[in-house]
Amino acid sequence: MTNKINFSAGPAMLPHEVLLQAQQEMLDWNGSGLSVMEMSHRGKEFTSIAVEAEQNLREITDMPESYKVLFLQGGASAQFALVPLNLAGDNDLTNYINTGSWSKKAISEAQRLCEVNVVASTEATGFTSVPGQDELQLDADAAYLHYTPNETIGGVEFPYIPDAGSVPLVADMSSNILSKPLDISRFGLIYAGAQKNIGSAGLTVVIVRESLLGMASSKTPSMANYDIIAKAQSMYNTPPTYAIYIAGLVFKWIKNQGGLKVIEALNIKKSGKLYQCIDESGFYSNPVAINCRSRMNVPFTLANPELDIVFLQQVEQEAGMIALKGHRSVGGMRASIYNAMPEESIDTLISFMQEFERTHG
Ligand SMILES: *Cc1c(COP(=O)(O)O)cnc(C)c1O
């Protein structure tokens, strides 16, 4: 076991079984006599790893045939630019929903490349909720509607999938992909950096409806052109081979857990316990509207912020729990509890929190 309980928002903890298998296969993958890291990306061994990873992702998400999976680099942040480059011309109008820090980054990058209309924003109320469907002032001629289903920093998650009408829906799913079953047919494009719920850093997964490919302007760099990458089966250049291998192990792990329905039930239970602990205390609080509290990232503040440092020191030194410091823009604490976080570790955190409240509250 890794001997810390890691609540980092990302790179985040991985399932123990995945790390163990990677360790066992480190020096000799499947009798090949090679480490995955040393393999040619075009050789038969690595090709089989990449094909199986994609197959398992398709299987667990029940992905329609009409969607392509791209294994890219550059993180979700690169997608902030690649999405408009591929789906919108310079003068095209795009629609964005602004629900927090990551939405804002996506918006400011898009503003350099196309016309952006922010169709709803919760900034005035401190990003503690999401707009309802009836509040979205959508433009019927927009190239797409972009939103952030889970705001990793604010801990705000959409409880519904926006209806974008005839316009393709684009989602930055970096921090809640694979946390629940997903109706992919509702989306034109989904992207996610791998380091939260998919695997290790260095890989970005894009799932795109095939009919949206081939629209990028001729000046788009090949490395940024979804169509070129798709036609090359994500092997236009050297892909992040080891990160793809780890992602493949995680997809298989999800399958072995019983799939996304089982994962979702666990995530509801895990996050529910933690929110209950916060709500029942007179000491901890979470500002997010109950219907859109994130199941993945749980921010909370202490009644007395001067105790933040004491809490962080004790939680690490006495209980081995790390990376609970909240994002500087929100303050307090944040527990990121992705798929890999075992329920027992959340119980350990809750016990610590209750004891801390007893002794310091
Ligand atoms: C972490 C995160 C990002 C940034 O991801 P990188 O891979 O570091 O570029 C973007 N959006 C969301 C929702 C995130 O959680």
Ligand as a Chemical Component Dictionary entry (heavy atoms), coordinates in Angstrom:
data_LIG
# 
_chem_comp.id                   LIG 
_chem_comp.type                 NON-POLYMER 
_chem_comp.pdbx_formal_charge   0 
_chem_comp.three_letter_code    LIG 
# 
loop_
_chem_comp_atom.comp_id 
_chem_comp_atom.atom_id 
_chem_comp_atom.alt_atom_id 
_chem_comp_atom.type_symbol 
_chem_comp_atom.charge 
_chem_comp_atom.model_Cartn_x 
_chem_comp_atom.model_Cartn_y 
_chem_comp_atom.model_Cartn_z 
_chem_comp_atom.pdbx_ordinal 
LIG C1 C1 C 0 -7.757  19.864 -13.533 1  
LIG C2 C2 C 0 -8.748  20.480 -14.441 2  
LIG C3 C3 C 0 -8.369  21.157 -15.607 3  
LIG C4 C4 C 0 -6.913  21.359 -15.996 4  
LIG O1 O1 O 0 -6.365  20.177 -16.390 5  
LIG P1 P1 P 0 -4.872  20.078 -16.975 6  
LIG O2 O2 O 0 -4.835  18.659 -17.436 7  
LIG O3 O3 O 0 -3.936  20.400 -15.870 8  
LIG O4 O4 O 0 -4.762  21.057 -18.086 9  
LIG C5 C5 C 0 -9.351  21.670 -16.421 10 
LIG N1 N1 N 0 -10.653 21.527 -16.119 11 
LIG C6 C6 C 0 -11.061 20.887 -15.005 12 
LIG C7 C7 C 0 -12.516 20.750 -14.728 13 
LIG C8 C8 C 0 -10.124 20.345 -14.132 14 
LIG O5 O5 O 0 -10.526 19.705 -13.026 15 
# 
loop_
_chem_comp_bond.comp_id 
_chem_comp_bond.atom_id_1 
_chem_comp_bond.atom_id_2 
_chem_comp_bond.value_order 
_chem_comp_bond.pdbx_ordinal 
LIG C1 C2 SING 1  
LIG C2 C3 SING 2  
LIG C2 C8 DOUB 3  
LIG C3 C4 SING 4  
LIG C3 C5 DOUB 5  
LIG C4 O1 SING 6  
LIG O1 P1 SING 7  
LIG P1 O2 DOUB 8  
LIG P1 O3 SING 9  
LIG P1 O4 SING 10 
LIG C5 N1 SING 11 
LIG N1 C6 DOUB 12 
LIG C6 C7 SING 13 
LIG C6 C8 SING 14 
LIG C8 O5 SING 15 
# 
